[in-house]
Amino acid sequence: MGFRTVRTVMVLLMTAVLWAGMLSGAALAAQSKATREDVYKAAQKTISYYHKTYRQKEYKGILDWPALGLFGFGEDVSGARWTVNGKNGAWWREQEVRQGIGLSKTKNTDFQRTIIGVCAAGKDPRNFGGLNLVEIVKNTMLPSGHFADSVADRKTGLPVGEDLVNAHVFGVIALHCAGEPIPDKEKCVRWLEKQQHKDGGFTWDAKYFDDPNDYELVESDVDMTAAALMAFAVLGEDEANPVVARAIDFLKKKQLDNGGFYSWGTENPESCAWVIQALSLLGQDPMGPEWTKPSGGNPVSALLRFQLPDGSFTHVLSGDENLPIYDNGMSTYIALYALADAYNKKAAYDLLHEKYSPRMGQAFQ
């Protein structure tokens, strides 16, 4: 065998070894601890928990946020299964809206989350409790492109405030769920881009410092970075936008070895859920190899660690044994709609958008 032949064989063997290593590494990374079946079973436990917990209240309180996760798993919270004595979550919420309960005009987010809940319940957000919630939120966009912090200022009666990033994010998401085009999308995107910090992440509020050096000291938050990515995705932005790419990189750097996330002083399920929603809206798989650590952990498997035997979720794990210790209402509803996104491989917000877009301007039954 000549030298040239030997060298060719060696090159081919080395190439084969390298490819085998790359493929085995990819296979290892793709091996998620959690399966879609695990996600489904966990969600069914949470759905049963909601049945047991809310039935005695005639399902009062299912709107706004719990309804989103239930919708994501095909539950009709306005249907017979979720109705007692002719009353259900949507019926109760409509009575509250008529009385202004849970709708502070100084909090745009009150109106935004109500739109999401109403849509998840299959009701008309343009005529709910005597209000056109969609038009109210739509009219809060300021000349800067920011959805105002408030619906109506106490003094002027006008929408004011450019401090809250979450009010901007959920202004975008609420209108998306209702099938409503985002007004002045370009300005809307630009305002959000300006809120990105040096580390690539976002915080719940916009920062306005006199000293430019103070911007260097800002530490961004996983939850709000994921929330910003949700809004960018709805607005049609992806990794081709450098701001989006940097925000995704921020989350990658913050991901723990077990696949979860640490935010607001502790590892928690809400941060996992925020990231799952963001990835789902961006068309990425939170259980896929890109977000699965060598341990097999990813945002979904990390989230499932916080579920209690009754189906609810806890906010924290016990320090010694890393076991869930007590239930938390917010942790539970956030977990459920994140599980729906992971199971469907599609965001519940997008499912609502698809449901409501063709029905814009039509009468609801």
N, C-alpha and C positions, 0 to 999 in steps of 0.2 A: 504493500500500500504506500503510495507516494506521500510526500510531506503535505502537498496541497490537499490531498484527499483526507489525510488525518486531521488537518486543521479544519476542514469543512465539517467533518463529523463532530469534532469537539465543539465547534460553534453551535451546531444544531442541538447537541446535547445540553449545552449551557443555556441556550434559549428555551429548551423544553423545561429545564429545571426552574428557570426564572418564571415562566408562565405558570407552571404548576404551583409555585409558591404564591404567586399573585392570586391565582384562582382559589387556592385553599384559604388564603387570608381573607379574600372577599367572602367566601362561604362562611368562615368563622364569624366575620363581622355581621353577616346577614342573619345569623342564628339568634333570633329574638327569644327571650324567656317567655314572652306573652304571645299567644296566638289570637286570631280573630274569635275563635270559640271561647277563649278565656274572657275576652272583652264582652262578648254577648252574654255569657253566664253572669258576669259581674253586673252588667247593666240590668238584667232581669231581676236580680236581687234588689237593686236600687228601686226599680219600678214597683216591685212588691212592697218595699218599704214605704214608698209614697202612697200606695193604696191604703195600707194599714194606718199610716199616720194622718192622712188628710180626709179619709172617708168620714170619720166621726165629725169633721168640721164642714161637711158637705163640700169638700175640696176647696174651701176658701184658702187662698194663699198659694195655690198652684201656679197662678200667674203672679209675677212675670217670668222669672228665670227658670224655675223647674219645668215649665211648659216647653221650653226650647229643647231640652234633652229628651223629654217624652216624645215630642214631635219627631226628633231625629231617629227614634226607634219605632216610628209608625203609630204612636198612640194618639188618638183623637180626644184631647182633654175637654172638648165640647160635646162629645158623644155619650151614649148611654152608659158605657163602662165607668165614666168619670163623672156621672151625674147622680145626685141624690135629692129626692123631693123636688125635682125640676130645677135644681141649682147645681152649678158647677163653678170651676175657677173663673171662667170668663164672665159668668153672671155676677159673681161677687165683685170682680174687678171693675165691671162696668158701673156698679152702684158706687164704688169708691171714686171712680173718675167723675161721676156726676157731682160728687160732693167735694171734689178737689183733694181727696185723700191720696197721699203718695204722689202728688203732682205739684211740687213747689215750683213756682215760676222763677225762683232764683236758681233752680237746678235744671239745666237742660237735660241732664242725664235721666231725670225722672221721666220725662216725656219720651226720650229715646228708648229706654228699656221697656216702657209700656208698649211702644210700637212693636218691639220684638216679641213681647209676650202675646199681644193681640194677634199678630200674624201666626205665631206658633199655635194659637188656639183656633185658627181658621176663621177669624172674624175680620171685619173691615176696619183698618186703622184710620180710614178717612171719614168714618162715621161711627165713633165709639163713645158712648156716654155723652153724646151731643157735641163731640169735638172732632175736628179734622186734625188728628195728631200729626199726620204727615206734613200738611201745609204749615203747621205751627213750627215744626223742627226745620223744615226747608227754609222758612223765612228768617231763621236765626243766623244764616250765613252772613258774616260781616264783609265789608269791602276787601279785607285782607285775604279772604278765602277761608277764614276760620269759623267753625260753628261756635257761636258765642257760649260763654259759660252759663248764661241765664237766658230764659225765654223772655222775661220782661223785668227790667229794673224797677225797683220799688218807687223811685222818683220819676223816672221818665216814661216807664211803661215799654221801653224798647229793649231788645236783646243787647246785652253788653258783656264784656269780659273776654280777654284773650290770654288767660293764664292756664286753663285746663286742657292738657293734651287729651285726657280721656273723653272730655265733652266733644272734642273734634273727631276722635276715633269713632265714638258711638253715634255721632251724627251721620257719619259715612255709612256705618253698618246698618243703622236703623232704616235709612232710606233705601239701602240695598235690599234689605229683607222685604220692604213694602213694594219692591219693583219700581221704585222712583229714581229717575236719573239724578245724578249728583250735580247740583248747579255749580257752574264755574269750576269744573274739575281741575283745570290747570292751576288756578290759584290755590285750590284745596290741597293739591299735591305739594306745591311750592311751600306753603305755610308749614306743612308737616316736615318737609325736608329740613327746614331751618331749625327745627327743634332737636336735631340729632347732636349728640355731644361728642367730645373728642375721642371717647372710647368706643364710639360706634353705636352706643345704645341711646335709650330715651328715658325720661322720667315723667311722672304724672303731671308735672307742671312745666310751663315754659320758664326759662331762666332769663332774667334781665339784670345783668351785673354792670356796675359802673367801671369796675376794674376788670379788664380783659383777662387777667391772670386767674381770676376766679373761675372762669370756664374750664380751666385745666384741672380744677379740683373736683368737678362734678363726677359722682359715681352713679352710673346708670342702673336701672332696675330691669331684671329679667321680664317681669310681668308687663311693664309698659313698653318695653322694646318689642315683645311679641305682639302687643296690642297695636303698636304703630305698624308693624308688618301686616297685620290683618287689614288695616285701613289701606295700606299701599296696594295690597293684593286686590281688594275690591275696586280700587281706583285704576287697576290695570297695570300696575308697576310690578316688575320682577327683578331678578338678579342683574339684568342688563343695566338697571339703575344703580350707580355706585352707592347711593345711600342705603338701598335695600341690601346690597351685597355686604356692606359693612355691618349692618344690623344683624344679618344672619351669622356673620363671623363672630360677632359679640356673643350670640347665644351659644355657638359652638364652643367658645372658650369658657363659657360659664357652666357648661354641662358637666355633671359629676361622673365619676367612674361607674356609678350604678345606673346611669342614664337619666337621673333626675336633675333637679335644679334647686339651688339655695337662694332664697330671697326673703327680704324683710326679717332677717335674723335667724331663719331656720329653713331646713329642707321642708318642702310642703307640697301638697297635691295641686294647689291652685296654680303654682308656677308651671308645673308639668302640663296642666290643662291649657294654660295660655299658649304655651309653645305648640301643643298639639293643634290648637285652633289655627294658629298662624301658619304652621306647615301645611295643614289641610287646605287652607285658602290659597296657598302658594302652589298647590299641586304636588307637594312632597309627602312622602309616606313617613309618619312619625315612628313606625315600626320597621322601617326599611334599614338597609345596611349603613346608609349615610348618617343615621341618628342612633345606631345601635353600637354600644361599646363592646370591647372584647369580652366583657363579663356577660354579655347577652342582654344587658339592661338598656332601655330606651325610655323616652318620656312616658310611654304607655305602661310598660311593666313597672316603672317607678311609681306611677299614679296608683296602680292597683294595690300597692303595699299599704295604702292608707284606708282601705275598705274594712269596715267592721262586719262581724257576722250577720247583723241584721240588714245589711245592704247600704247603710249610710257610710259616710266618709268622715275621717277625723282630720284636723288641721296639722297635728303634730304626732310624732311617734314617741313612745317611752324611751328615755335615755339609755336604759340598761339593755333592753331586749329588742329595741327597734320595732315595737308592736303598737298598733293604733290603740288609743286609750279612751277617747270619748268622741261622740258625734258632733258634727258642726254643720249647720244648715247651709252656709255658703259653700263649704268644701264639697258637700254632697251634690248640690245642683250644678256647680261648675264641673265636677267630675263627670256627671252624667252626660252633659252635652259634649264634653271632650271625648268621652267613650263613643258617643254616636258618630262623631267625626272620624275617629280611628276605625270604627267598624265599617262605616259606609264608604270609607276612603274618599269622603267628600264632606265639606263643611255644611253644617245645618243651615248656616246663613245663606249659602248658595242654593240649598234645596228650597228655602223659603223664597229666594229671589226668583227661582224658576217657577214656583207655584204662583206667585203674585204678578209677575211681569205680564203674562197674557191677559190678566184680569183687570189691568189698570183701567179705571173709568167705567167698569162694569158694575152692575148692582150685585151686592152680596146677598145670599139667601139667609 
